[in-house]
Amino acid sequence: MGEMVDINDELVRSVVTVDDGRDYTAQLVWRMGNRRDMRNGVSVPIPPAPKVSAVRVEAQRKPRKRGYRVVQKAIGSV
């Protein structure tokens, strides 16, 4: 079918967006309270990031061009 591609390759990263389907909310909240826990002498293990959806690889969208170049030249923004 297709060739295997290294997802971590910089060229691939600039063309596609990879979503691993995990929910990192609990880990983000844990990181926000990490300094507080260290200061208070509490050791809380990092919570897991559960799988909530399938892995998605989708092409990055090109930004929409706003306005016409002639108009932009007239106002001096180009």
C-alpha positions, 0 to 999 in steps of 0.5 A: 500500500504505502511506505512507512514514514517517520512521524518525528521527521521535521518535514512530516511534522510541517505537513501533517498534524498527528493527534495520539488520541490521549487526554492529558488534562490530568497531567497538565493539572498535576504539573501546575501543582507540582511545585506546591507539592514539592514545597509541602514535601508531598510526592504524588505520582503523575496520573495516566493519560487515558486513550479517548479516541483513535489516532488521527493524522490529518493535513495541516490547513493553509492559512486563508489569504485575507484581502487582495494584494492590490488593496494591501499595496494601496494601504502600504501593508505589503 
